[in-house]
């Protein structure tokens, strides 16, 4: 079965209680289960990970690059300023899909800039947990 990494950045471990009016009421564990189940239906083995640590997230991207593994990435706040994360994304060899629960373009101005988008195969934002489902479906159609 093809592997896919579903990588998540800072504060996403707080889903369920974090600003539910913006991010919804689903917990991170529930989101992870949804991703694993959806991936399985599509023939992928999803590894869902979350970290609040930029270095750890970059390390996972290096792993994906070395393994030619596609990545679905919600970089969270790193989206907007982490050039180190962007540089790690530039090393990926398989598709990269950027996802967001909310629509950053409909929010504060500092969220309008993504340093990752220019390297992504595509971006899906604004559909809550469904953004991840759509990203997995998009990946299945790519590969
Ligand atoms: C987010 C949007 C980012 O602006 C924010 O910093 C997050 C979550 C989203 O999924 O909507 O942490 O990536």
Backbone and ligand atoms as CSV (ligand in chain L), in Angstrom:
chain,resi,resn,atom,element,x,y,z
A,1,UNK,N,N,0.847,-1.205,0.000
A,1,UNK,CA,C,0.000,0.000,0.000
A,1,UNK,C,C,0.878,1.249,0.000
A,2,UNK,N,N,0.496,2.252,-0.832
A,2,UNK,CA,C,1.281,3.491,-0.891
A,2,UNK,C,C,1.129,4.287,0.400
A,3,UNK,N,N,2.253,4.815,0.853
A,3,UNK,CA,C,2.218,5.626,2.061
A,3,UNK,C,C,1.930,7.088,1.719
A,4,UNK,N,N,1.293,7.795,2.644
A,4,UNK,CA,C,1.161,9.249,2.542
A,4,UNK,C,C,1.363,9.811,3.944
A,5,UNK,N,N,2.125,10.910,4.021
A,5,UNK,CA,C,2.284,11.590,5.305
A,5,UNK,C,C,1.259,12.719,5.387
A,6,UNK,N,N,0.560,12.786,6.501
A,6,UNK,CA,C,-0.368,13.894,6.764
A,6,UNK,C,C,0.220,14.642,7.958
A,7,UNK,N,N,0.901,15.738,7.657
A,7,UNK,CA,C,1.717,16.425,8.673
A,7,UNK,C,C,1.048,17.723,9.103
A,8,UNK,N,N,1.102,17.956,10.393
A,8,UNK,CA,C,0.389,19.089,10.975
A,8,UNK,C,C,1.273,19.875,11.924
A,9,UNK,N,N,1.184,21.199,11.788
A,9,UNK,CA,C,2.028,22.088,12.581
A,9,UNK,C,C,1.410,22.536,13.898
A,10,UNK,N,N,1.934,23.620,14.434
A,10,UNK,CA,C,1.664,24.012,15.817
A,10,UNK,C,C,0.207,24.342,16.118
A,11,UNK,N,N,-0.161,23.954,17.313
A,11,UNK,CA,C,-1.466,24.238,17.926
A,11,UNK,C,C,-2.602,23.369,17.382
A,12,UNK,N,N,-2.313,22.566,16.374
A,12,UNK,CA,C,-3.390,21.722,15.832
A,12,UNK,C,C,-3.705,20.554,16.770
A,13,UNK,N,N,-2.813,20.268,17.705
A,13,UNK,CA,C,-3.129,19.277,18.745
A,13,UNK,C,C,-4.265,19.777,19.652
A,14,UNK,N,N,-4.555,21.073,19.590
A,14,UNK,CA,C,-5.591,21.661,20.445
A,14,UNK,C,C,-6.970,21.668,19.771
A,15,UNK,N,N,-7.050,21.079,18.587
A,15,UNK,CA,C,-8.346,21.066,17.886
A,15,UNK,C,C,-9.414,20.472,18.794
A,16,UNK,N,N,-10.615,21.016,18.670
A,16,UNK,CA,C,-11.716,20.574,19.529
A,16,UNK,C,C,-12.017,21.634,20.565
A,17,UNK,N,N,-10.927,22.184,21.146
A,17,UNK,CA,C,-11.122,23.275,22.120
A,17,UNK,C,C,-10.576,24.598,21.598
A,18,UNK,N,N,-9.693,24.545,20.588
A,18,UNK,CA,C,-9.075,25.769,20.065
A,18,UNK,C,C,-10.050,26.504,19.134
A,19,UNK,N,N,-10.456,27.699,19.515
A,19,UNK,CA,C,-11.310,28.538,18.672
A,19,UNK,C,C,-12.268,27.696,17.799
A,20,UNK,N,N,-13.195,26.967,18.436
A,20,UNK,CA,C,-14.059,26.052,17.669
A,20,UNK,C,C,-14.902,26.756,16.612
A,21,UNK,N,N,-15.155,28.057,16.820
A,21,UNK,CA,C,-15.958,28.785,15.819
A,21,UNK,C,C,-15.180,28.927,14.508
A,22,UNK,N,N,-13.848,28.804,14.597
A,22,UNK,CA,C,-13.015,28.885,13.381
A,22,UNK,C,C,-12.597,27.490,12.917
A,23,UNK,N,N,-12.176,26.649,13.862
A,23,UNK,CA,C,-11.561,25.369,13.480
A,23,UNK,C,C,-12.463,24.151,13.653
A,24,UNK,N,N,-13.693,24.385,14.193
A,24,UNK,CA,C,-14.629,23.273,14.358
A,24,UNK,C,C,-14.443,22.548,15.677
A,25,UNK,N,N,-15.286,21.550,15.898
A,25,UNK,CA,C,-15.298,20.869,17.201
A,25,UNK,C,C,-14.608,19.507,17.157
A,26,UNK,N,N,-14.147,19.096,15.996
A,26,UNK,CA,C,-13.473,17.803,15.892
A,26,UNK,C,C,-12.111,17.865,16.591
A,27,UNK,N,N,-11.779,16.854,17.363
A,27,UNK,CA,C,-10.468,16.828,18.014
A,27,UNK,C,C,-9.406,16.373,17.001
A,28,UNK,N,N,-8.140,16.561,17.379
A,28,UNK,CA,C,-7.080,16.117,16.474
A,28,UNK,C,C,-7.131,14.597,16.299
A,29,UNK,N,N,-7.434,13.883,17.386
A,29,UNK,CA,C,-7.499,12.409,17.300
A,29,UNK,C,C,-8.590,11.985,16.316
A,30,UNK,N,N,-9.724,12.681,16.360
A,30,UNK,CA,C,-10.818,12.361,15.425
A,30,UNK,C,C,-10.419,12.682,13.988
A,31,UNK,N,N,-9.722,13.822,13.817
A,31,UNK,CA,C,-9.254,14.196,12.475
A,31,UNK,C,C,-8.276,13.141,11.946
A,32,UNK,N,N,-7.395,12.690,12.823
A,32,UNK,CA,C,-6.408,11.672,12.428
A,32,UNK,C,C,-7.122,10.388,12.002
A,33,UNK,N,N,-8.144,9.981,12.783
A,33,UNK,CA,C,-8.910,8.764,12.436
A,33,UNK,C,C,-9.588,8.926,11.075
A,34,UNK,N,N,-10.153,10.113,10.840
A,34,UNK,CA,C,-10.826,10.381,9.558
A,34,UNK,C,C,-9.826,10.257,8.401
A,35,UNK,N,N,-8.633,10.805,8.612
A,35,UNK,CA,C,-7.613,10.745,7.552
A,35,UNK,C,C,-7.179,9.307,7.279
A,36,UNK,N,N,-6.966,8.555,8.350
A,36,UNK,CA,C,-6.516,7.160,8.183
A,36,UNK,C,C,-7.593,6.356,7.456
A,37,UNK,N,N,-8.865,6.543,7.859
A,37,UNK,CA,C,-9.969,5.778,7.254
A,37,UNK,C,C,-10.155,6.179,5.788
A,38,UNK,N,N,-10.126,7.482,5.515
A,38,UNK,CA,C,-10.302,7.947,4.126
A,38,UNK,C,C,-9.163,7.443,3.261
A,39,UNK,N,N,-7.953,7.547,3.778
A,39,UNK,CA,C,-6.786,7.094,3.024
A,39,UNK,C,C,-6.914,5.607,2.698
A,40,UNK,N,N,-7.326,4.831,3.695
A,40,UNK,CA,C,-7.444,3.381,3.487
A,40,UNK,C,C,-8.436,3.081,2.355
A,41,UNK,N,N,-9.574,3.796,2.366
A,41,UNK,CA,C,-10.576,3.597,1.292
A,41,UNK,C,C,-9.988,3.903,-0.084
A,42,UNK,N,N,-9.031,4.834,-0.103
A,42,UNK,CA,C,-8.436,5.256,-1.373
A,42,UNK,C,C,-7.178,4.449,-1.710
A,43,UNK,N,N,-6.832,3.511,-0.829
A,43,UNK,CA,C,-5.690,2.644,-1.094
A,43,UNK,C,C,-4.364,3.167,-0.572
A,44,UNK,N,N,-4.416,4.106,0.367
A,44,UNK,CA,C,-3.186,4.647,0.961
A,44,UNK,C,C,-3.074,4.259,2.434
A,45,UNK,N,N,-1.856,4.197,2.879
A,45,UNK,CA,C,-1.573,4.037,4.302
A,45,UNK,C,C,-1.137,5.402,4.818
A,46,UNK,N,N,-1.993,6.056,5.612
A,46,UNK,CA,C,-1.681,7.423,6.073
A,46,UNK,C,C,-0.959,7.390,7.410
A,47,UNK,N,N,0.112,8.149,7.463
A,47,UNK,CA,C,0.796,8.392,8.734
A,47,UNK,C,C,0.458,9.815,9.123
A,48,UNK,N,N,-0.357,9.978,10.152
A,48,UNK,CA,C,-0.807,11.310,10.563
A,48,UNK,C,C,0.021,11.744,11.773
A,49,UNK,N,N,0.675,12.892,11.637
A,49,UNK,CA,C,1.538,13.382,12.725
A,49,UNK,C,C,1.271,14.865,12.975
A,50,UNK,N,N,1.509,15.259,14.216
A,50,UNK,CA,C,1.396,16.687,14.590
A,50,UNK,C,C,2.548,17.041,15.511
A,51,UNK,N,N,3.061,18.254,15.331
A,51,UNK,CA,C,4.092,18.749,16.239
A,51,UNK,C,C,3.967,20.255,16.405
A,52,UNK,N,N,4.432,20.712,17.560
A,52,UNK,CA,C,4.523,22.156,17.780
A,52,UNK,C,C,5.943,22.651,17.504
A,53,UNK,N,N,6.800,21.752,17.029
A,53,UNK,CA,C,8.231,22.020,16.914
A,53,UNK,C,C,8.624,22.101,15.428
A,54,UNK,N,N,9.113,23.235,15.007
A,54,UNK,CA,C,9.474,23.450,13.599
A,54,UNK,C,C,10.533,22.445,13.142
A,55,UNK,N,N,11.519,22.188,14.007
A,55,UNK,CA,C,12.605,21.272,13.634
A,55,UNK,C,C,12.067,19.862,13.399
A,56,UNK,N,N,11.134,19.440,14.230
A,56,UNK,CA,C,10.573,18.095,14.071
A,56,UNK,C,C,9.791,17.992,12.756
A,57,UNK,N,N,9.027,19.034,12.455
A,57,UNK,CA,C,8.253,19.049,11.206
A,57,UNK,C,C,9.190,18.993,9.998
A,58,UNK,N,N,10.278,19.733,10.064
A,58,UNK,CA,C,11.262,19.730,8.974
A,58,UNK,C,C,11.891,18.338,8.838
A,59,UNK,N,N,12.164,17.702,9.958
A,59,UNK,CA,C,12.729,16.341,9.925
A,59,UNK,C,C,11.792,15.368,9.218
A,60,UNK,N,N,10.489,15.506,9.467
A,60,UNK,CA,C,9.509,14.619,8.807
A,60,UNK,C,C,9.479,14.883,7.304
A,61,UNK,N,N,9.640,16.158,6.912
A,61,UNK,CA,C,9.674,16.477,5.475
A,61,UNK,C,C,10.921,15.872,4.830
A,62,UNK,N,N,12.033,15.878,5.563
A,62,UNK,CA,C,13.250,15.237,5.037
A,62,UNK,C,C,13.005,13.745,4.821
A,63,UNK,N,N,12.333,13.122,5.789
A,63,UNK,CA,C,11.988,11.684,5.659
A,63,UNK,C,C,11.146,11.453,4.411
A,64,UNK,N,N,10.156,12.322,4.208
A,64,UNK,CA,C,9.267,12.186,3.037
A,64,UNK,C,C,10.064,12.358,1.751
A,65,UNK,N,N,11.012,13.300,1.768
A,65,UNK,CA,C,11.841,13.531,0.574
A,65,UNK,C,C,12.678,12.279,0.293
A,66,UNK,N,N,13.286,11.735,1.331
A,66,UNK,CA,C,14.153,10.557,1.149
A,66,UNK,C,C,13.357,9.341,0.683
A,67,UNK,N,N,12.095,9.246,1.125
A,67,UNK,CA,C,11.284,8.085,0.789
A,67,UNK,C,C,10.387,8.290,-0.413
A,68,UNK,N,N,10.478,9.477,-1.049
A,68,UNK,CA,C,9.599,9.812,-2.191
A,68,UNK,C,C,8.121,9.604,-1.805
A,69,UNK,N,N,7.782,10.101,-0.614
A,69,UNK,CA,C,6.439,9.897,-0.063
A,69,UNK,C,C,5.625,11.187,-0.243
A,70,UNK,N,N,4.390,11.099,-0.773
A,70,UNK,CA,C,3.567,12.306,-0.890
A,70,UNK,C,C,3.189,12.848,0.483
A,71,UNK,N,N,2.998,14.169,0.525
A,71,UNK,CA,C,2.723,14.839,1.802
A,71,UNK,C,C,1.474,15.709,1.683
A,72,UNK,N,N,0.591,15.547,2.650
A,72,UNK,CA,C,-0.500,16.503,2.863
A,72,UNK,C,C,-0.084,17.288,4.099
A,73,UNK,N,N,0.050,18.603,3.933
A,73,UNK,CA,C,0.673,19.420,4.988
A,73,UNK,C,C,-0.240,20.556,5.407
A,74,UNK,N,N,-0.562,20.582,6.713
A,74,UNK,CA,C,-1.142,21.798,7.291
A,74,UNK,C,C,-0.050,22.423,8.147
A,75,UNK,N,N,0.642,23.423,7.597
A,75,UNK,CA,C,1.772,23.989,8.334
A,75,UNK,C,C,1.339,24.911,9.470
A,76,UNK,N,N,0.009,25.139,9.616
A,76,UNK,CA,C,-0.529,26.038,10.652
A,76,UNK,C,C,0.177,27.390,10.554
A,77,UNK,N,N,0.553,27.983,11.683
A,77,UNK,CA,C,1.128,29.334,11.628
A,77,UNK,C,C,2.458,29.374,10.865
A,78,UNK,N,N,3.177,28.237,10.789
A,78,UNK,CA,C,4.440,28.232,10.020
A,78,UNK,C,C,4.197,28.589,8.549
A,79,UNK,N,N,2.968,28.343,8.092
A,79,UNK,CA,C,2.579,28.701,6.711
A,79,UNK,C,C,3.047,30.104,6.349
A,80,UNK,N,N,2.915,30.985,7.317
A,80,UNK,CA,C,2.992,32.412,7.000
A,80,UNK,C,C,4.398,32.999,7.097
A,81,UNK,N,N,5.342,32.243,7.689
A,81,UNK,CA,C,6.661,32.865,7.874
A,81,UNK,C,C,7.857,31.920,7.873
A,82,UNK,N,N,7.636,30.599,7.812
A,82,UNK,CA,C,8.794,29.719,8.001
A,82,UNK,C,C,9.486,29.405,6.673
A,83,UNK,N,N,10.542,30.162,6.389
A,83,UNK,CA,C,11.326,29.879,5.172
A,83,UNK,C,C,12.054,28.544,5.301
A,84,UNK,N,N,12.353,28.136,6.528
A,84,UNK,CA,C,13.004,26.830,6.732
A,84,UNK,C,C,12.059,25.707,6.309
A,85,UNK,N,N,10.794,25.875,6.637
A,85,UNK,CA,C,9.799,24.873,6.226
A,85,UNK,C,C,9.654,24.880,4.706
A,86,UNK,N,N,9.623,26.066,4.139
A,86,UNK,CA,C,9.518,26.180,2.680
A,86,UNK,C,C,10.691,25.457,1.999
A,87,UNK,N,N,11.903,25.692,2.516
A,87,UNK,CA,C,13.087,25.059,1.926
A,87,UNK,C,C,12.996,23.535,2.031
A,88,UNK,N,N,12.446,23.048,3.132
A,88,UNK,CA,C,12.275,21.593,3.278
A,88,UNK,C,C,11.239,21.086,2.262
A,89,UNK,N,N,10.187,21.862,2.048
A,89,UNK,CA,C,9.167,21.466,1.048
A,89,UNK,C,C,9.778,21.411,-0.351
A,90,UNK,N,N,10.741,22.285,-0.601
A,90,UNK,CA,C,11.368,22.334,-1.931
A,90,UNK,C,C,12.128,21.048,-2.248
A,91,UNK,N,N,12.477,20.275,-1.228
A,91,UNK,CA,C,13.226,19.025,-1.449
A,91,UNK,C,C,12.310,17.847,-1.770
A,92,UNK,N,N,10.999,18.022,-1.580
A,92,UNK,CA,C,10.079,16.887,-1.785
A,92,UNK,C,C,10.079,16.471,-3.246
A,93,UNK,N,N,9.895,15.186,-3.458
A,93,UNK,CA,C,9.931,14.650,-4.823
A,93,UNK,C,C,8.562,14.133,-5.266
A,94,UNK,N,N,7.683,13.867,-4.313
A,94,UNK,CA,C,6.321,13.400,-4.604
A,94,UNK,C,C,5.362,14.589,-4.372
A,95,UNK,N,N,4.088,14.448,-4.760
A,95,UNK,CA,C,3.160,15.578,-4.595
A,95,UNK,C,C,3.077,16.107,-3.163
A,96,UNK,N,N,2.897,17.429,-3.084
A,96,UNK,CA,C,2.691,18.115,-1.804
A,96,UNK,C,C,1.356,18.843,-1.905
A,97,UNK,N,N,0.447,18.550,-0.989
A,97,UNK,CA,C,-0.832,19.262,-0.959
A,97,UNK,C,C,-0.910,20.029,0.354
A,98,UNK,N,N,-1.071,21.346,0.229
A,98,UNK,CA,C,-1.213,22.214,1.404
A,98,UNK,C,C,-2.688,22.247,1.795
A,99,UNK,N,N,-2.968,22.041,3.059
A,99,UNK,CA,C,-4.365,22.105,3.515
A,99,UNK,C,C,-4.495,23.055,4.693
A,100,UNK,N,N,-5.670,23.645,4.778
A,100,UNK,CA,C,-6.049,24.453,5.940
A,100,UNK,C,C,-7.502,24.166,6.270
A,101,UNK,N,N,-7.788,24.147,7.568
A,101,UNK,CA,C,-9.171,23.987,8.022
A,101,UNK,C,C,-9.982,25.228,7.687
A,102,UNK,N,N,-9.426,26.384,8.030
A,102,UNK,CA,C,-10.081,27.657,7.736
A,102,UNK,C,C,-9.601,28.152,6.374
A,103,UNK,N,N,-10.165,29.264,5.938
A,103,UNK,CA,C,-9.688,29.890,4.704
A,103,UNK,C,C,-8.833,31.090,5.087
A,104,UNK,N,N,-7.500,30.935,5.091
A,104,UNK,CA,C,-6.642,32.028,5.552
A,104,UNK,C,C,-6.858,33.324,4.772
A,105,UNK,N,N,-7.273,33.222,3.517
A,105,UNK,CA,C,-7.463,34.435,2.703
A,105,UNK,C,C,-8.674,35.243,3.152
A,106,UNK,N,N,-9.551,34.617,3.914
A,106,UNK,CA,C,-10.733,35.322,4.417
A,106,UNK,C,C,-10.499,35.832,5.837
A,107,UNK,N,N,-9.255,35.732,6.315
A,107,UNK,CA,C,-8.971,36.098,7.708
A,107,UNK,C,C,-7.984,37.273,7.764
A,108,UNK,N,N,-7.274,37.410,8.868
A,108,UNK,CA,C,-6.370,38.551,9.049
A,108,UNK,C,C,-5.334,38.606,7.919
A,109,UNK,N,N,-4.834,39.806,7.665
A,109,UNK,CA,C,-3.931,39.990,6.530
A,109,UNK,C,C,-2.652,39.154,6.648
A,110,UNK,N,N,-2.144,38.983,7.875
A,110,UNK,CA,C,-0.886,38.227,7.994
A,110,UNK,C,C,-1.050,36.771,7.554
A,111,UNK,N,N,-2.308,36.300,7.496
A,111,UNK,CA,C,-2.541,34.917,7.057
A,111,UNK,C,C,-2.661,34.802,5.535
A,112,UNK,N,N,-2.649,35.929,4.846
A,112,UNK,CA,C,-2.857,35.877,3.391
A,112,UNK,C,C,-1.627,35.346,2.657
A,113,UNK,N,N,-0.468,35.471,3.308
A,113,UNK,CA,C,0.785,35.026,2.690
A,113,UNK,C,C,1.075,33.581,3.110
A,114,UNK,N,N,1.279,32.708,2.130
A,114,UNK,CA,C,1.775,31.361,2.418
A,114,UNK,C,C,3.123,31.198,1.740
A,115,UNK,N,N,4.136,30.862,2.511
A,115,UNK,CA,C,5.463,30.631,1.923
A,115,UNK,C,C,5.549,29.235,1.302
A,116,UNK,N,N,4.520,28.417,1.537
A,116,UNK,CA,C,4.510,27.023,1.073
A,116,UNK,C,C,3.759,26.867,-0.256
A,117,UNK,N,N,2.743,27.704,-0.465
A,117,UNK,CA,C,1.833,27.517,-1.623
A,117,UNK,C,C,2.554,27.408,-2.949
A,118,UNK,N,N,3.618,28.207,-3.115
A,118,UNK,CA,C,4.335,28.225,-4.391
A,118,UNK,C,C,5.032,26.912,-4.708
A,119,UNK,N,N,5.165,26.053,-3.693
A,119,UNK,CA,C,5.815,24.755,-3.899
A,119,UNK,C,C,4.814,23.605,-3.921
A,120,UNK,N,N,3.572,23.926,-3.579
A,120,UNK,CA,C,2.570,22.861,-3.463
A,120,UNK,C,C,2.009,22.489,-4.828
A,121,UNK,N,N,1.637,21.227,-4.963
A,121,UNK,CA,C,0.901,20.790,-6.149
A,121,UNK,C,C,-0.426,21.537,-6.186
A,122,UNK,N,N,-1.023,21.722,-5.020
A,122,UNK,CA,C,-2.265,22.477,-4.893
A,122,UNK,C,C,-2.564,22.736,-3.439
A,123,UNK,N,N,-3.530,23.628,-3.214
A,123,UNK,CA,C,-3.912,24.012,-1.853
A,123,UNK,C,C,-5.418,23.849,-1.700
A,124,UNK,N,N,-5.832,23.281,-0.564
A,124,UNK,CA,C,-7.260,23.148,-0.264
A,124,UNK,C,C,-7.496,23.773,1.109
A,125,UNK,N,N,-8.376,24.761,1.166
A,125,UNK,CA,C,-8.559,25.512,2.404
A,125,UNK,C,C,-10.022,25.877,2.587
A,126,UNK,N,N,-10.447,25.905,3.841
A,126,UNK,CA,C,-11.741,26.476,4.162
A,126,UNK,C,C,-12.864,25.490,4.381
A,127,UNK,N,N,-12.572,24.196,4.273
A,127,UNK,CA,C,-13.643,23.199,4.375
A,127,UNK,C,C,-13.579,22.405,5.682
A,128,UNK,N,N,-12.883,22.924,6.678
A,128,UNK,CA,C,-12.754,22.188,7.931
A,128,UNK,C,C,-12.041,20.869,7.690
A,129,UNK,N,N,-12.469,19.838,8.415
A,129,UNK,CA,C,-11.828,18.518,8.280
A,129,UNK,C,C,-11.954,17.993,6.852
A,130,UNK,N,N,-12.983,18.437,6.147
A,130,UNK,CA,C,-13.179,17.989,4.755
A,130,UNK,C,C,-12.019,18.429,3.860
A,131,UNK,N,N,-11.301,19.486,4.239
A,131,UNK,CA,C,-10.115,19.880,3.452
A,131,UNK,C,C,-9.143,18.700,3.326
A,132,UNK,N,N,-9.009,17.944,4.418
A,132,UNK,CA,C,-8.079,16.801,4.406
A,132,UNK,C,C,-8.606,15.672,3.515
A,133,UNK,N,N,-9.932,15.449,3.593
A,133,UNK,CA,C,-10.557,14.401,2.769
A,133,UNK,C,C,-10.370,14.741,1.297
A,134,UNK,N,N,-10.614,16.007,0.953
A,134,UNK,CA,C,-10.466,16.448,-0.440
A,134,UNK,C,C,-9.013,16.327,-0.896
A,135,UNK,N,N,-8.090,16.625,0.008
A,135,UNK,CA,C,-6.666,16.521,-0.337
A,135,UNK,C,C,-6.292,15.062,-0.628
A,136,UNK,N,N,-6.811,14.139,0.183
A,136,UNK,CA,C,-6.523,12.711,-0.057
A,136,UNK,C,C,-7.125,12.278,-1.386
A,137,UNK,N,N,-8.341,12.769,-1.676
A,137,UNK,CA,C,-8.970,12.404,-2.968
A,137,UNK,C,C,-8.176,12.982,-4.136
A,138,UNK,N,N,-7.713,14.215,-3.973
A,138,UNK,CA,C,-6.905,14.846,-5.039
A,138,UNK,C,C,-5.630,14.046,-5.257
A,139,UNK,N,N,-5.025,13.607,-4.165
A,139,UNK,CA,C,-3.790,12.824,-4.278
A,139,UNK,C,C,-4.051,11.506,-5.003
A,140,UNK,N,N,-5.170,10.860,-4.659
A,140,UNK,CA,C,-5.512,9.568,-5.277
A,140,UNK,C,C,-5.672,9.740,-6.785
A,141,UNK,N,N,-6.162,10.898,-7.223
A,141,UNK,CA,C,-6.353,11.137,-8.660
A,141,UNK,C,C,-5.054,11.494,-9.357
A,142,UNK,N,N,-4.071,11.966,-8.562
A,142,UNK,CA,C,-2.763,12.332,-9.111
A,142,UNK,C,C,-1.907,11.111,-9.385
A,143,UNK,N,N,-2.055,10.088,-8.490
A,143,UNK,CA,C,-1.070,8.994,-8.516
A,143,UNK,C,C,-1.613,7.737,-9.179
L,1,LIG,C1,C,-4.547,27.026,9.778
L,1,LIG,C2,C,-4.579,28.515,9.419
L,1,LIG,C3,C,-3.363,29.230,9.980
L,1,LIG,O1,O,-3.422,30.620,9.667
L,1,LIG,C4,C,-3.336,29.084,11.491
L,1,LIG,O2,O,-2.156,29.684,12.010
L,1,LIG,C5,C,-3.475,27.688,11.955
L,1,LIG,C6,C,-4.416,26.812,11.270
L,1,LIG,C7,C,-5.826,26.298,9.329
L,1,LIG,O3,O,-5.797,25.085,9.262
L,1,LIG,O4,O,-6.857,26.942,9.082
L,1,LIG,O5,O,-2.902,27.282,12.951
L,1,LIG,O6,O,-3.450,26.427,9.107
